[in-house]
């Protein structure tokens, strides 16, 4: 099973991460400030980490950030 990293922690990133997890993938979500995702991580069981940590861990990376970011 692929390890999927979601880069972007807003509503779209969180929704994608939860969807991948629901379908059985091992998922992590990245943010500039992973601590701000503590509640999301606790509720979803999805690990939050830095961009570089998630990218290094992942087999597949999904970019879910604003086009201007």
N, C-alpha and C positions, 0 to 999 in steps of 0.2 A: 504494500500500500504506500502510496506517495505521501511524503510529508509536505504539507502546504503552508506557506507563510503568506499572511495577508499584511501588506504594507499600507497602513492607514487605519486609524482607530475611530473614526466617526461612525455615523449610522450605517453607511454603506459597507465599510470594512467589518463592522461587528456583525451585520446581517450575513455577509458572505462567509465569515469565519464560522458562524453558527450553522449555516447551511452545509458547509463542507463537513463539519463535525457530525451533523445529523446523518450524513451519508457515509459515515464510517472512516473519514480521513483523520489523520493525526494533524492537528492545526495549531499554529501559533499566530499571534497578532502583534504587530509592531507599532510603536509610537515613539515620538521624540521623548516623551515622558511616560514610560511604562507604568509608573506608580498611579497615574490618573485612571488606569484601567483596573485597579484592584477590585472594585465591586463587580465589574463585568467578568473578570477572571474567576472570581469566587463563585459567581452564579452560573457561569457557563462551563467551567472546568477547562477553559482555553488559556494557556500560558501567554502572558504579555511580556514582551522584551523589547530591546532596542532594534532599530532597523538592521544594523550590521549583524546582530546575533540571530535574528530571525532569518535573514538572507543566507547566512552561513549554514544554518541548520536545515533549511528547506531543500526539497527536490524541485518544487515548483513555487514561484512567487507570483502573487496576484497584486497588482498595483491598484489601490483604491483610494486615491487622493484627488483633491480638487485639481483641475487642469492648470490652475495658476500656482499650485504649490511647488 
